[in-house]
Amino acid sequence: MGLGLIRYCRALIKADGNLASPVQSWMDLRLASPYAHEDDSVRYVTTSTGYLIHRLTGETRDTRANYVGPWPMDPDTLDWYEDGD
């Protein structure tokens, strides 16, 4: 079986593995802003591929290649930007 997804989509996951809200499309303007915990039920913030990996395996893993772009990550070092950058 193979799965294909669009990169850069944001998924907010509860501790039980279910989505806390619908996945945000890569075209959603909210992706340009860092995620702020508005909902205490959110345990993980990941991409749509990270969500599927979590649902299929229970692991919280994903590739960093899915985070470069609209996410607050330095494309050269692949490190998360510090607050205020």
N, CA, C and O atoms as a CHARMM CRD file, in Angstrom:
* protein
*
  340
    1    1 MET  N      0.85000  -1.15300   0.00000 PROA 1      0.00000
    2    1 MET  CA     0.00000   0.00000   0.00000 PROA 1      0.00000
    3    1 MET  C      0.90200   1.22300   0.00000 PROA 1      0.00000
    4    1 MET  O      1.96500   1.21200   0.61900 PROA 1      0.00000
    5    2 GLY  N      0.48900   2.25800  -0.68000 PROA 2      0.00000
    6    2 GLY  CA     1.21800   3.51500  -0.67200 PROA 2      0.00000
    7    2 GLY  C      0.27500   4.65400  -0.35400 PROA 2      0.00000
    8    2 GLY  O     -0.90300   4.61900  -0.71000 PROA 2      0.00000
    9    3 LEU  N      0.79300   5.64900   0.30900 PROA 3      0.00000
   10    3 LEU  CA     0.00500   6.83700   0.63800 PROA 3      0.00000
   11    3 LEU  C      0.71700   8.05100   0.08700 PROA 3      0.00000
   12    3 LEU  O      1.94200   8.14600   0.16900 PROA 3      0.00000
   13    4 GLY  N     -0.02100   8.96300  -0.46200 PROA 4      0.00000
   14    4 GLY  CA     0.56200  10.20500  -0.94100 PROA 4      0.00000
   15    4 GLY  C     -0.18700  11.37700  -0.34500 PROA 4      0.00000
   16    4 GLY  O     -1.41600  11.37000  -0.26600 PROA 4      0.00000
   17    5 LEU  N      0.55400  12.37300   0.07100 PROA 5      0.00000
   18    5 LEU  CA    -0.06100  13.53700   0.70600 PROA 5      0.00000
   19    5 LEU  C      0.55900  14.81800   0.19200 PROA 5      0.00000
   20    5 LEU  O      1.64300  14.81500  -0.39100 PROA 5      0.00000
   21    6 ILE  N     -0.14300  15.90700   0.41700 PROA 6      0.00000
   22    6 ILE  CA     0.39700  17.22000   0.11200 PROA 6      0.00000
   23    6 ILE  C      1.19200  17.68900   1.32500 PROA 6      0.00000
   24    6 ILE  O      0.71500  17.61700   2.45700 PROA 6      0.00000
   25    7 ARG  N      2.42000  18.17500   1.07700 PROA 7      0.00000
   26    7 ARG  CA     3.26400  18.63500   2.17800 PROA 7      0.00000
   27    7 ARG  C      2.71000  19.90600   2.79800 PROA 7      0.00000
   28    7 ARG  O      1.84900  20.57200   2.22200 PROA 7      0.00000
   29    8 TYR  N      3.20900  20.22700   3.96200 PROA 8      0.00000
   30    8 TYR  CA     2.98100  21.48800   4.67700 PROA 8      0.00000
   31    8 TYR  C      1.63100  21.60600   5.36900 PROA 8      0.00000
   32    8 TYR  O      1.38600  22.63500   5.99900 PROA 8      0.00000
   33    9 CYS  N      0.75000  20.63500   5.29600 PROA 9      0.00000
   34    9 CYS  CA    -0.52600  20.74800   5.99300 PROA 9      0.00000
   35    9 CYS  C     -0.30400  20.53000   7.48700 PROA 9      0.00000
   36    9 CYS  O      0.52800  19.71100   7.87600 PROA 9      0.00000
   37   10 ARG  N     -1.04400  21.25800   8.32700 PROA 10     0.00000
   38   10 ARG  CA    -0.86600  21.19000   9.78700 PROA 10     0.00000
   39   10 ARG  C     -1.97800  20.36600  10.41100 PROA 10     0.00000
   40   10 ARG  O     -3.15900  20.59300  10.14900 PROA 10     0.00000
   41   11 ALA  N     -1.58600  19.40600  11.24200 PROA 11     0.00000
   42   11 ALA  CA    -2.53000  18.56600  11.97000 PROA 11     0.00000
   43   11 ALA  C     -2.30400  18.75000  13.47000 PROA 11     0.00000
   44   11 ALA  O     -1.17500  18.66600  13.95400 PROA 11     0.00000
   45   12 LEU  N     -3.38200  19.00100  14.18900 PROA 12     0.00000
   46   12 LEU  CA    -3.34800  19.13500  15.64400 PROA 12     0.00000
   47   12 LEU  C     -3.93700  17.85800  16.22200 PROA 12     0.00000
   48   12 LEU  O     -5.09000  17.52100  15.95300 PROA 12     0.00000
   49   13 ILE  N     -3.13800  17.14400  17.02100 PROA 13     0.00000
   50   13 ILE  CA    -3.52500  15.81700  17.49800 PROA 13     0.00000
   51   13 ILE  C     -3.70500  15.82400  19.00800 PROA 13     0.00000
   52   13 ILE  O     -2.89300  16.38000  19.74700 PROA 13     0.00000
   53   14 LYS  N     -4.78800  15.19200  19.44600 PROA 14     0.00000
   54   14 LYS  CA    -5.05600  15.00900  20.87900 PROA 14     0.00000
   55   14 LYS  C     -4.20500  13.85600  21.41100 PROA 14     0.00000
   56   14 LYS  O     -3.61600  13.10700  20.63200 PROA 14     0.00000
   57   15 ALA  N     -4.14300  13.71700  22.71000 PROA 15     0.00000
   58   15 ALA  CA    -3.36500  12.64700  23.34300 PROA 15     0.00000
   59   15 ALA  C     -3.87000  11.26300  22.92800 PROA 15     0.00000
   60   15 ALA  O     -3.09100  10.31000  22.89600 PROA 15     0.00000
   61   16 ASP  N     -5.16800  11.14100  22.60900 PROA 16     0.00000
   62   16 ASP  CA    -5.70900   9.83700  22.21600 PROA 16     0.00000
   63   16 ASP  C     -5.45900   9.50200  20.74600 PROA 16     0.00000
   64   16 ASP  O     -5.87500   8.44200  20.27900 PROA 16     0.00000
   65   17 GLY  N     -4.77400  10.40500  19.99700 PROA 17     0.00000
   66   17 GLY  CA    -4.44200  10.15100  18.60700 PROA 17     0.00000
   67   17 GLY  C     -5.43200  10.69700  17.60600 PROA 17     0.00000
   68   17 GLY  O     -5.18500  10.63500  16.40200 PROA 17     0.00000
   69   18 ASN  N     -6.54800  11.23000  18.07200 PROA 18     0.00000
   70   18 ASN  CA    -7.53500  11.81000  17.17100 PROA 18     0.00000
   71   18 ASN  C     -7.21100  13.27100  16.89000 PROA 18     0.00000
   72   18 ASN  O     -6.50500  13.92700  17.65500 PROA 18     0.00000
   73   19 LEU  N     -7.74400  13.76400  15.77600 PROA 19     0.00000
   74   19 LEU  CA    -7.54600  15.16700  15.43400 PROA 19     0.00000
   75   19 LEU  C     -8.30100  16.07400  16.40600 PROA 19     0.00000
   76   19 LEU  O     -9.44000  15.79000  16.77600 PROA 19     0.00000
   77   20 ALA  N     -7.65600  17.16200  16.81100 PROA 20     0.00000
   78   20 ALA  CA    -8.30600  18.15200  17.66600 PROA 20     0.00000
   79   20 ALA  C     -9.15700  19.10100  16.83300 PROA 20     0.00000
   80   20 ALA  O    -10.09700  19.70900  17.34500 PROA 20     0.00000
   81   21 SER  N     -8.82900  19.22900  15.54900 PROA 21     0.00000
   82   21 SER  CA    -9.58200  20.06600  14.61200 PROA 21     0.00000
   83   21 SER  C     -9.25000  19.56900  13.20800 PROA 21     0.00000
   84   21 SER  O     -8.30600  18.79800  13.03800 PROA 21     0.00000
   85   22 PRO  N    -10.01400  20.00000  12.19200 PROA 22     0.00000
   86   22 PRO  CA    -9.68400  19.57500  10.83000 PROA 22     0.00000
   87   22 PRO  C     -8.26800  19.99800  10.43800 PROA 22     0.00000
   88   22 PRO  O     -7.77900  21.03000  10.89700 PROA 22     0.00000
   89   23 VAL  N     -7.62100  19.21400   9.60300 PROA 23     0.00000
   90   23 VAL  CA    -6.27000  19.52200   9.13000 PROA 23     0.00000
   91   23 VAL  C     -6.31000  20.84300   8.36100 PROA 23     0.00000
   92   23 VAL  O     -7.20300  21.07000   7.54600 PROA 23     0.00000
   93   24 GLN  N     -5.33300  21.70800   8.63100 PROA 24     0.00000
   94   24 GLN  CA    -5.23600  22.99000   7.93600 PROA 24     0.00000
   95   24 GLN  C     -4.47100  22.78300   6.64100 PROA 24     0.00000
   96   24 GLN  O     -3.36200  22.24800   6.64400 PROA 24     0.00000
   97   25 SER  N     -5.06600  23.20900   5.53500 PROA 25     0.00000
   98   25 SER  CA    -4.46000  23.08000   4.21500 PROA 25     0.00000
   99   25 SER  C     -3.19100  23.91800   4.11900 PROA 25     0.00000
  100   25 SER  O     -3.03300  24.89900   4.84600 PROA 25     0.00000
  101   26 TRP  N     -2.30200  23.53800   3.23300 PROA 26     0.00000
  102   26 TRP  CA    -1.08400  24.31600   3.00300 PROA 26     0.00000
  103   26 TRP  C     -1.41300  25.70600   2.47900 PROA 26     0.00000
  104   26 TRP  O     -0.56100  26.59300   2.54100 PROA 26     0.00000
  105   27 MET  N     -2.61500  25.92600   1.96700 PROA 27     0.00000
  106   27 MET  CA    -3.01800  27.24400   1.46500 PROA 27     0.00000
  107   27 MET  C     -3.63300  28.11900   2.54700 PROA 27     0.00000
  108   27 MET  O     -3.93400  29.28600   2.29200 PROA 27     0.00000
  109   28 ASP  N     -3.82800  27.58700   3.74700 PROA 28     0.00000
  110   28 ASP  CA    -4.44700  28.32000   4.85200 PROA 28     0.00000
  111   28 ASP  C     -3.46500  29.35600   5.39300 PROA 28     0.00000
  112   28 ASP  O     -2.32900  29.01700   5.72200 PROA 28     0.00000
  113   29 LEU  N     -3.88600  30.60000   5.48600 PROA 29     0.00000
  114   29 LEU  CA    -3.00500  31.66700   5.96100 PROA 29     0.00000
  115   29 LEU  C     -2.53500  31.46100   7.39800 PROA 29     0.00000
  116   29 LEU  O     -1.51300  32.02100   7.79200 PROA 29     0.00000
  117   30 ARG  N     -3.26300  30.66600   8.19000 PROA 30     0.00000
  118   30 ARG  CA    -2.85000  30.41400   9.57900 PROA 30     0.00000
  119   30 ARG  C     -1.52000  29.67800   9.66000 PROA 30     0.00000
  120   30 ARG  O     -0.84200  29.75200  10.68500 PROA 30     0.00000
  121   31 LEU  N     -1.13000  28.96600   8.59800 PROA 31     0.00000
  122   31 LEU  CA     0.14400  28.25000   8.61800 PROA 31     0.00000
  123   31 LEU  C      1.34400  29.17900   8.63000 PROA 31     0.00000
  124   31 LEU  O      2.43900  28.76300   9.00700 PROA 31     0.00000
  125   32 ALA  N      1.16100  30.43100   8.22400 PROA 32     0.00000
  126   32 ALA  CA     2.26300  31.39200   8.22500 PROA 32     0.00000
  127   32 ALA  C      2.60500  31.86900   9.63200 PROA 32     0.00000
  128   32 ALA  O      3.64600  32.49300   9.83900 PROA 32     0.00000
  129   33 SER  N      1.74300  31.58200  10.59200 PROA 33     0.00000
  130   33 SER  CA     1.96900  31.99000  11.97900 PROA 33     0.00000
  131   33 SER  C      2.31600  30.77000  12.81500 PROA 33     0.00000
  132   33 SER  O      1.80000  29.68000  12.56900 PROA 33     0.00000
  133   34 PRO  N      3.19300  30.94600  13.80600 PROA 34     0.00000
  134   34 PRO  CA     3.46700  29.82000  14.71400 PROA 34     0.00000
  135   34 PRO  C      2.18900  29.37700  15.41600 PROA 34     0.00000
  136   34 PRO  O      1.30700  30.19100  15.69100 PROA 34     0.00000
  137   35 TYR  N      2.10000  28.10600  15.69600 PROA 35     0.00000
  138   35 TYR  CA     0.92300  27.57700  16.38100 PROA 35     0.00000
  139   35 TYR  C      0.92300  28.02100  17.83000 PROA 35     0.00000
  140   35 TYR  O      1.92600  27.88100  18.52900 PROA 35     0.00000
  141   36 ALA  N     -0.19300  28.55100  18.27800 PROA 36     0.00000
  142   36 ALA  CA    -0.37900  28.92800  19.68300 PROA 36     0.00000
  143   36 ALA  C     -1.40300  27.96800  20.27800 PROA 36     0.00000
  144   36 ALA  O     -2.43900  27.70300  19.66900 PROA 36     0.00000
  145   37 HSD  N     -1.11400  27.45600  21.45600 PROA 37     0.00000
  146   37 HSD  CA    -2.03200  26.51300  22.10400 PROA 37     0.00000
  147   37 HSD  C     -3.32100  27.22000  22.49500 PROA 37     0.00000
  148   37 HSD  O     -3.41400  27.81400  23.57000 PROA 37     0.00000
  149   38 GLU  N     -4.30400  27.15400  21.62600 PROA 38     0.00000
  150   38 GLU  CA    -5.61600  27.71000  21.91700 PROA 38     0.00000
  151   38 GLU  C     -6.52300  26.65200  22.52200 PROA 38     0.00000
  152   38 GLU  O     -7.54700  26.96600  23.12900 PROA 38     0.00000
  153   39 ASP  N     -6.14400  25.42300  22.35300 PROA 39     0.00000
  154   39 ASP  CA    -6.96600  24.30900  22.80500 PROA 39     0.00000
  155   39 ASP  C     -6.08900  23.39400  23.65400 PROA 39     0.00000
  156   39 ASP  O     -5.10900  22.83900  23.15700 PROA 39     0.00000
  157   40 ASP  N     -6.42900  23.23300  24.91200 PROA 40     0.00000
  158   40 ASP  CA    -5.61800  22.42300  25.82200 PROA 40     0.00000
  159   40 ASP  C     -5.63100  20.93600  25.47200 PROA 40     0.00000
  160   40 ASP  O     -4.82800  20.16900  26.00300 PROA 40     0.00000
  161   41 SER  N     -6.53900  20.52200  24.57900 PROA 41     0.00000
  162   41 SER  CA    -6.59000  19.10700  24.22500 PROA 41     0.00000
  163   41 SER  C     -5.50800  18.72800  23.21400 PROA 41     0.00000
  164   41 SER  O     -5.30200  17.54100  22.96100 PROA 41     0.00000
  165   42 VAL  N     -4.81000  19.71000  22.63000 PROA 42     0.00000
  166   42 VAL  CA    -3.77900  19.42700  21.63200 PROA 42     0.00000
  167   42 VAL  C     -2.51800  18.91500  22.31000 PROA 42     0.00000
  168   42 VAL  O     -1.96200  19.57200  23.19000 PROA 42     0.00000
  169   43 ARG  N     -2.07600  17.74000  21.89400 PROA 43     0.00000
  170   43 ARG  CA    -0.86300  17.14000  22.44300 PROA 43     0.00000
  171   43 ARG  C      0.31000  17.26600  21.47100 PROA 43     0.00000
  172   43 ARG  O      1.44600  17.49000  21.88800 PROA 43     0.00000
  173   44 TYR  N      0.02800  17.12200  20.16700 PROA 44     0.00000
  174   44 TYR  CA     1.06700  17.17200  19.14900 PROA 44     0.00000
  175   44 TYR  C      0.63900  18.09200  18.01100 PROA 44     0.00000
  176   44 TYR  O     -0.54000  18.15700  17.66200 PROA 44     0.00000
  177   45 VAL  N      1.60100  18.79400  17.44200 PROA 45     0.00000
  178   45 VAL  CA     1.39300  19.57400  16.22400 PROA 45     0.00000
  179   45 VAL  C      2.30700  18.96900  15.18000 PROA 45     0.00000
  180   45 VAL  O      3.51700  18.87800  15.38600 PROA 45     0.00000
  181   46 THR  N      1.73600  18.55400  14.05600 PROA 46     0.00000
  182   46 THR  CA     2.51300  17.86200  13.03500 PROA 46     0.00000
  183   46 THR  C      1.93000  18.16300  11.66000 PROA 46     0.00000
  184   46 THR  O      1.06100  19.02400  11.52500 PROA 46     0.00000
  185   47 THR  N      2.40100  17.46500  10.65500 PROA 47     0.00000
  186   47 THR  CA     1.86000  17.58900   9.30200 PROA 47     0.00000
  187   47 THR  C      0.84100  16.48000   9.06800 PROA 47     0.00000
  188   47 THR  O      0.62800  15.63000   9.93200 PROA 47     0.00000
  189   48 SER  N      0.22000  16.49500   7.90200 PROA 48     0.00000
  190   48 SER  CA    -0.73900  15.43400   7.58700 PROA 48     0.00000
  191   48 SER  C     -0.04000  14.07300   7.52500 PROA 48     0.00000
  192   48 SER  O     -0.63400  13.06400   7.90500 PROA 48     0.00000
  193   49 THR  N      1.20500  14.02600   7.05500 PROA 49     0.00000
  194   49 THR  CA     1.93100  12.75200   7.04100 PROA 49     0.00000
  195   49 THR  C      2.25000  12.30600   8.46900 PROA 49     0.00000
  196   49 THR  O      2.17100  11.11700   8.77800 PROA 49     0.00000
  197   50 GLY  N      2.61100  13.25200   9.34000 PROA 50     0.00000
  198   50 GLY  CA     2.86000  12.91800  10.73900 PROA 50     0.00000
  199   50 GLY  C      1.62100  12.34500  11.40300 PROA 50     0.00000
  200   50 GLY  O      1.71100  11.42500  12.21500 PROA 50     0.00000
  201   51 TYR  N      0.46500  12.89200  11.05500 PROA 51     0.00000
  202   51 TYR  CA    -0.80000  12.38500  11.59400 PROA 51     0.00000
  203   51 TYR  C     -1.04400  10.95100  11.13800 PROA 51     0.00000
  204   51 TYR  O     -1.40200  10.09400  11.94700 PROA 51     0.00000
  205   52 LEU  N     -0.85200  10.68500   9.84300 PROA 52     0.00000
  206   52 LEU  CA    -1.06800   9.32400   9.34500 PROA 52     0.00000
  207   52 LEU  C     -0.08100   8.33200   9.94800 PROA 52     0.00000
  208   52 LEU  O     -0.45400   7.21000  10.29000 PROA 52     0.00000
  209   53 ILE  N      1.17900   8.74600  10.07900 PROA 53     0.00000
  210   53 ILE  CA     2.17200   7.87300  10.72000 PROA 53     0.00000
  211   53 ILE  C      1.75000   7.56300  12.15100 PROA 53     0.00000
  212   53 ILE  O      1.85500   6.42300  12.60300 PROA 53     0.00000
  213   54 HSD  N      1.27300   8.57700  12.85800 PROA 54     0.00000
  214   54 HSD  CA     0.82300   8.38200  14.24600 PROA 54     0.00000
  215   54 HSD  C     -0.36700   7.41800  14.30000 PROA 54     0.00000
  216   54 HSD  O     -0.41400   6.53600  15.15800 PROA 54     0.00000
  217   55 ARG  N     -1.31600   7.58500  13.39500 PROA 55     0.00000
  218   55 ARG  CA    -2.49800   6.71800  13.38800 PROA 55     0.00000
  219   55 ARG  C     -2.15000   5.27600  12.99700 PROA 55     0.00000
  220   55 ARG  O     -2.72700   4.33000  13.53200 PROA 55     0.00000
  221   56 LEU  N     -1.21600   5.11500  12.07300 PROA 56     0.00000
  222   56 LEU  CA    -0.87800   3.77400  11.60200 PROA 56     0.00000
  223   56 LEU  C      0.07800   3.02500  12.52100 PROA 56     0.00000
  224   56 LEU  O      0.00700   1.80000  12.62300 PROA 56     0.00000
  225   57 THR  N      0.97500   3.75100  13.19000 PROA 57     0.00000
  226   57 THR  CA     2.02000   3.08700  13.97600 PROA 57     0.00000
  227   57 THR  C      2.02300   3.44800  15.45600 PROA 57     0.00000
  228   57 THR  O      2.62300   2.73500  16.26100 PROA 57     0.00000
  229   58 GLY  N      1.36100   4.54600  15.82900 PROA 58     0.00000
  230   58 GLY  CA     1.41700   5.01500  17.20700 PROA 58     0.00000
  231   58 GLY  C      2.66000   5.83600  17.49600 PROA 58     0.00000
  232   58 GLY  O      2.80800   6.36000  18.60000 PROA 58     0.00000
  233   59 GLU  N      3.56000   5.96000  16.51900 PROA 59     0.00000
  234   59 GLU  CA     4.79500   6.73400  16.67000 PROA 59     0.00000
  235   59 GLU  C      4.54200   8.20100  16.32700 PROA 59     0.00000
  236   59 GLU  O      3.71300   8.51200  15.47200 PROA 59     0.00000
  237   60 THR  N      5.25000   9.08100  16.98800 PROA 60     0.00000
  238   60 THR  CA     5.15500  10.50800  16.67400 PROA 60     0.00000
  239   60 THR  C      6.41200  10.89800  15.91300 PROA 60     0.00000
  240   60 THR  O      7.30800  11.55000  16.44900 PROA 60     0.00000
  241   61 ARG  N      6.45800  10.48400  14.65200 PROA 61     0.00000
  242   61 ARG  CA     7.61300  10.73000  13.79200 PROA 61     0.00000
  243   61 ARG  C      7.14300  11.29800  12.46000 PROA 61     0.00000
  244   61 ARG  O      6.01600  11.06700  12.02300 PROA 61     0.00000
  245   62 ASP  N      8.03000  12.03900  11.83900 PROA 62     0.00000
  246   62 ASP  CA     7.75900  12.58500  10.51800 PROA 62     0.00000
  247   62 ASP  C      9.09000  13.03500   9.93700 PROA 62     0.00000
  248   62 ASP  O     10.09700  13.05300  10.64400 PROA 62     0.00000
  249   63 THR  N      9.10900  13.39000   8.68600 PROA 63     0.00000
  250   63 THR  CA    10.32300  13.88700   8.05900 PROA 63     0.00000
  251   63 THR  C     10.37400  15.40700   8.14400 PROA 63     0.00000
  252   63 THR  O      9.35800  16.07600   7.96000 PROA 63     0.00000
  253   64 ARG  N     11.55300  15.95300   8.42300 PROA 64     0.00000
  254   64 ARG  CA    11.69600  17.41100   8.50500 PROA 64     0.00000
  255   64 ARG  C     11.40100  18.09400   7.17400 PROA 64     0.00000
  256   64 ARG  O     11.06600  19.27900   7.14800 PROA 64     0.00000
  257   65 ALA  N     11.52000  17.37000   6.08200 PROA 65     0.00000
  258   65 ALA  CA    11.26200  17.95800   4.77000 PROA 65     0.00000
  259   65 ALA  C      9.83500  18.49300   4.66000 PROA 65     0.00000
  260   65 ALA  O      9.57000  19.39200   3.86100 PROA 65     0.00000
  261   66 ASN  N      8.92700  17.95200   5.44700 PROA 66     0.00000
  262   66 ASN  CA     7.54000  18.42100   5.42500 PROA 66     0.00000
  263   66 ASN  C      7.33400  19.72200   6.19800 PROA 66     0.00000
  264   66 ASN  O      6.26100  20.31900   6.11400 PROA 66     0.00000
  265   67 TYR  N      8.31800  20.16400   6.93400 PROA 67     0.00000
  266   67 TYR  CA     8.14200  21.33200   7.78900 PROA 67     0.00000
  267   67 TYR  C      8.78000  22.59200   7.23400 PROA 67     0.00000
  268   67 TYR  O      8.41500  23.69300   7.64500 PROA 67     0.00000
  269   68 VAL  N      9.71400  22.46300   6.31900 PROA 68     0.00000
  270   68 VAL  CA    10.35500  23.63500   5.72400 PROA 68     0.00000
  271   68 VAL  C      9.35200  24.28300   4.78200 PROA 68     0.00000
  272   68 VAL  O      8.70200  23.59300   3.99700 PROA 68     0.00000
  273   69 GLY  N      9.22500  25.57800   4.85400 PROA 69     0.00000
  274   69 GLY  CA     8.25500  26.30900   4.03100 PROA 69     0.00000
  275   69 GLY  C      7.44200  27.20800   4.92600 PROA 69     0.00000
  276   69 GLY  O      7.97100  28.18700   5.45300 PROA 69     0.00000
  277   70 PRO  N      6.16500  26.90600   5.11700 PROA 70     0.00000
  278   70 PRO  CA     5.32500  27.78400   5.92500 PROA 70     0.00000
  279   70 PRO  C      5.48700  27.59600   7.42700 PROA 70     0.00000
  280   70 PRO  O      4.90700  28.35900   8.20000 PROA 70     0.00000
  281   71 TRP  N      6.25100  26.61400   7.85800 PROA 71     0.00000
  282   71 TRP  CA     6.43500  26.38400   9.28600 PROA 71     0.00000
  283   71 TRP  C      7.57800  27.25900   9.79800 PROA 71     0.00000
  284   71 TRP  O      8.44600  27.64900   9.01700 PROA 71     0.00000
  285   72 PRO  N      7.59500  27.57200  11.08300 PROA 72     0.00000
  286   72 PRO  CA     8.65700  28.42800  11.64300 PROA 72     0.00000
  287   72 PRO  C      9.96800  27.66400  11.84200 PROA 72     0.00000
  288   72 PRO  O     10.38600  27.40300  12.96900 PROA 72     0.00000
  289   73 MET  N     10.61000  27.31000  10.71000 PROA 73     0.00000
  290   73 MET  CA    11.82800  26.51800  10.73800 PROA 73     0.00000
  291   73 MET  C     12.86400  27.13600   9.80700 PROA 73     0.00000
  292   73 MET  O     12.54300  27.56300   8.69800 PROA 73     0.00000
  293   74 ASP  N     14.09900  27.17800  10.26900 PROA 74     0.00000
  294   74 ASP  CA    15.19700  27.70000   9.46000 PROA 74     0.00000
  295   74 ASP  C     15.50700  26.68000   8.36300 PROA 74     0.00000
  296   74 ASP  O     15.86200  25.54200   8.67300 PROA 74     0.00000
  297   75 PRO  N     15.38100  27.06200   7.07800 PROA 75     0.00000
  298   75 PRO  CA    15.59400  26.09300   6.00600 PROA 75     0.00000
  299   75 PRO  C     17.04300  25.63300   5.86000 PROA 75     0.00000
  300   75 PRO  O     17.30000  24.58900   5.25900 PROA 75     0.00000
  301   76 ASP  N     17.99600  26.40200   6.40400 PROA 76     0.00000
  302   76 ASP  CA    19.39900  26.01400   6.29300 PROA 76     0.00000
  303   76 ASP  C     19.82500  25.03600   7.37600 PROA 76     0.00000
  304   76 ASP  O     20.56000  24.08700   7.10200 PROA 76     0.00000
  305   77 THR  N     19.36600  25.26200   8.61300 PROA 77     0.00000
  306   77 THR  CA    19.77200  24.40400   9.72500 PROA 77     0.00000
  307   77 THR  C     18.72500  23.36200  10.09900 PROA 77     0.00000
  308   77 THR  O     19.02800  22.40100  10.80600 PROA 77     0.00000
  309   78 LEU  N     17.48700  23.54900   9.62600 PROA 78     0.00000
  310   78 LEU  CA    16.34300  22.70300   9.98100 PROA 78     0.00000
  311   78 LEU  C     16.02600  22.75700  11.46400 PROA 78     0.00000
  312   78 LEU  O     15.43600  21.82400  12.00700 PROA 78     0.00000
  313   79 ASP  N     16.41400  23.84400  12.12600 PROA 79     0.00000
  314   79 ASP  CA    16.07500  24.07600  13.53000 PROA 79     0.00000
  315   79 ASP  C     14.84000  24.96000  13.59700 PROA 79     0.00000
  316   79 ASP  O     14.60400  25.78600  12.71500 PROA 79     0.00000
  317   80 TRP  N     14.04400  24.77500  14.66600 PROA 80     0.00000
  318   80 TRP  CA    12.89100  25.64900  14.87500 PROA 80     0.00000
  319   80 TRP  C     13.40000  27.05300  15.22000 PROA 80     0.00000
  320   80 TRP  O     14.37100  27.21300  15.95900 PROA 80     0.00000
  321   81 TYR  N     12.72300  28.06100  14.66900 PROA 81     0.00000
  322   81 TYR  CA    13.04900  29.44200  15.05000 PROA 81     0.00000
  323   81 TYR  C     12.70300  29.66400  16.50900 PROA 81     0.00000
  324   81 TYR  O     11.72100  29.11900  17.01400 PROA 81     0.00000
  325   82 GLU  N     13.50300  30.45800  17.17500 PROA 82     0.00000
  326   82 GLU  CA    13.21400  30.84000  18.56200 PROA 82     0.00000
  327   82 GLU  C     12.01900  31.78500  18.55300 PROA 82     0.00000
  328   82 GLU  O     11.73800  32.41200  17.53200 PROA 82     0.00000
  329   83 ASP  N     11.31200  31.89700  19.67900 PROA 83     0.00000
  330   83 ASP  CA    10.21100  32.84900  19.77800 PROA 83     0.00000
  331   83 ASP  C     10.71100  34.24700  19.48400 PROA 83     0.00000
  332   83 ASP  O     11.78700  34.64400  19.93200 PROA 83     0.00000
  333   84 GLY  N      9.91400  34.99700  18.72000 PROA 84     0.00000
  334   84 GLY  CA    10.26600  36.36300  18.41300 PROA 84     0.00000
  335   84 GLY  C     10.99500  36.52500  17.09500 PROA 84     0.00000
  336   84 GLY  O     11.20700  37.65500  16.65400 PROA 84     0.00000
  337   85 ASP  N     11.39400  35.41500  16.43700 PROA 85     0.00000
  338   85 ASP  CA    12.07300  35.51700  15.14100 PROA 85     0.00000
  339   85 ASP  C     11.08000  35.66300  14.02100 PROA 85     0.00000
  340   85 ASP  O     11.47200  35.76200  12.85800 PROA 85     0.00000
